[in-house]
Amino acid sequence: MTPKRLVFGGSLLAILLGVVLSWQRDAQLHVVALDVDGHPVLVRTPSGRQILIGGASSPSALLSALGGQLPFWDRDIDLLVASEIETDQLNSLLAVLDRYTVGQIMATEIAGDSRAGREWWAMLSRLGKTPMTPQNAILEPGIGVSFDGAVPLIEAGGLTIAIGPSDEAQINLIGQPIDRLPDGPQLVLMWQPAGSDTRLVDLADRGTVDLVVTPGAVSIATER
């Protein structure tokens, strides 16, 4: 190998090493609301487990948003949660199942009387997957998922974050329009105006929202 090729090979290796290091986990719990319609949520646990909650009307937009959060070599999602899914969002979940290796699925009963519904069940059959009914589960020690009706709750370090409106959580992360805000939460994060409630953080122009959860506290980072 000539010196020029050695230099080129060394530079490429350094670039690849830099890319890998830039994706190193920080051993914290992240609850990331993706910057697509419906604002599905990607949960990353300290040990590296990945949970996708919800879908979007655009398959390509959801895949692009996930690609912005996960390194290109990481094609694993440990749990897909579809406890409250619209028919027009099924195509995005089908795209996720096609691109990523999904360990388990929690989903409400999805009717097979629409094209999207039939494709959903055909995909699950091809993959050999049987969805679980949404239920309480331990994601890893100290971190769990439960449900307030159809609203998923992420519980960790004495803090509960609801992915939707819920009086059972200190923080509500609400991506869809609702008629009224729940009374219980101390903090409500939304993407649309909701009056003058002092608990409300308007996320309309925030892009992707990353809640970093530590024992007894949460910080909010945003990126476009």
Secondary structure, DSSP 8 states (H G I E B T S, - for coil): --HHHHHHHHHHHHHHHHHHHHT---SSEEEEE-SSTT--EEEE-TT--EEEE---S-HHHHHHHHHHHS-TT--EEEEEEESS--GGGHHHHHHHHHHSEEEEEEE----SSSHHHHHHHHHHHHHT---B-S--EEEETTEEEEEETTEEEEEETTEEEESS--TT-SEEEE-S--SS--SS-SEEEESS--TT-TTEEE-TT-BEEEEEEETTEEEEEEE-
